[in-house]
Amino acid sequence: MCGIVGAIAQRNITPILLEGLRRLEYRGYDSAGVAVLASDGSIQRVRAVGKVIELEKALEAAPAGGHLGIAHTRWATHGKPAEHNAHPHLSQRLAIVHNGIIENHAPLRKRLIDLGYSFTSETDTEVVAHLLAHYYGEKKDLLEAFRATLGDIHGAYALAIIHQDQPETLYCARAGSPLVIGEGSDEHYLASDPLALLQVTDRFRYLEEGDYARITRTGCDIWSRDHQVAERPVKRYEHAAHSLEKGEYRHYMLKEIFEQPDAISDTLAGTLGDDHVLTAVLGPEAETRLGEIRNIHIVACGTSYHAGLVARYWIEEQAGIPCQVEVASEYRYRTVVVPDGTLLITISQSGETADTLAALRYAKDQGYLATLAICNVAGSSLVREADWRLLTHAGPEIGVASTKAFTTQLVALLWLTTALVQVRGGDAALVARNVAALRSLPGLVLQALGLEPQITALAERFANKHHALFLGRGPHYPIAMEGALKLKEISYIHAEAYAAGELKHGPLALVDEDMPVVSVAPSDSLLEKLKSNLEEVRARGGQLITFACETVEHHDDSNSVTYTLPWVEDCISPVLYTIPLQLLSYHVALVKGTDVDKPRNLAKSVTVE
Ligand code: G6P
């Protein structure tokens, strides 16, 4: 997705902008550009299609330096990836970068053409550039012109602007797309994600929805949507910069898979008593009102949606609370029936996913008891806009394919289920069992990671495969879905997941000696049922790859192979069985030679609809 970086300092800010763009590369983009106010007072703009390295090469050919500038990585929405569509866009004496979508760009474009403006791109962003130039011509005051522009545009945006007439000032605004102002020593920065600026600061002001700001080297003025002066406190970013390095690992994804024992420990820190959970971590209001919940709706996208699907099994079985789970892109556009006492839970790694955020905003008017965000980014929009929050502490996740964010979401959701059982005066033995199981998870995950050498060898078998099936039952059905999604995302092998009982209703027709069938087979009450389903595959010559509990007998032959995991309590086995599936997709991607951390066409944080 698009990324924004801006800076104002006494020194040359081009290196800060480029390093910021490099740090945003993991989000996925197709072109990049910078605009810098040069010492002669002109705006120098350089843009390039492809990776940031292409922009760096272009800058070597045409150096641009100065003390004020903005930069951007673009992920095409309006107009194909091409240099003329890359940001920054110029109009008269200003330059602008934009994340998001201006929904009324078409009528505005027509209006501006009628006023005599000509367009050099197909983007919605250039409309904002000309509109601002137009209002500046009328009002002769950039702040007033900016206000008028913001009043005319509808949609989702984060904007950053520089103008030749104000060589000491950077302007910005956010509505529906995140933006933070970073504070340095006698310099200020701007970015769509604090990660972009961790090389220069760990102090940030998080702009709220509708905020706009004027930033100088020494300070910033912020106004809210209704033009009132707004105070946005400086907060320290909590993750250390070194956690952003790949270290000894070949890819971020592998590093993040191996960070899971620590990520789970960090997420559980301060949340568990001896035999009970410490609900205070939810905050005073949530803690006291947890007992009022009669119903739960969970809304999320992608991998986070899969975490929600697992949680439904836990919440209904253990807490006895009806629970439904839905993808945010559907939920936000339908009429929902919200029974009294319903809690809405949104789950998101980034806290900026456009559909999930829109779903939360939609839910605000639907009569929910409260909204709860489960999220890995404390300062994200989702966390700030939800009534209650439950943070995961996975640390920054750079690989596009989510791994440690997913398992920590599962941990947070099992913890929440346990909290619900506890406050409702449920089975104390169950609560104690869950607590003990959660405590044992980091060690068990470490053991599961020990399967890597075997899985590396297994991955070779996928070298020539174009399709794969994943099977599971109960809460391991969503784990099979997550396994299939991982394989699709990074190895580009078409993979589908089925509840194993559904096999005979269609997908069995696909099974032959070329079809790998990966199944998740822990030792639970559904194991015998699953085994019968697997026999249906074996009888048709399918290639069975089974992840099973070490306590269960298995018979491998030339068409089937089993990998074993330690016995665990049922409640935590979805977390454990996720690990080999992550390793499998990673090693298959290596065999296929794909771009593991930045798979084609995908973005880490999908901040547009
Ligand atoms: C993108 C990412 C996925 C992620 C999904 C939801 O598609 O590539 O890895 O699961 O967005 O993101 P969120 O940040 O809301 O969890």
Residues whose N, C-alpha, C, O or C-beta is under 5 A from the ligand:
A	BS01	G6P	C301 G302 T303 S304 I347 S348 Q349 S350 G351 T353 V400 A401 S402 A603 K604 V606
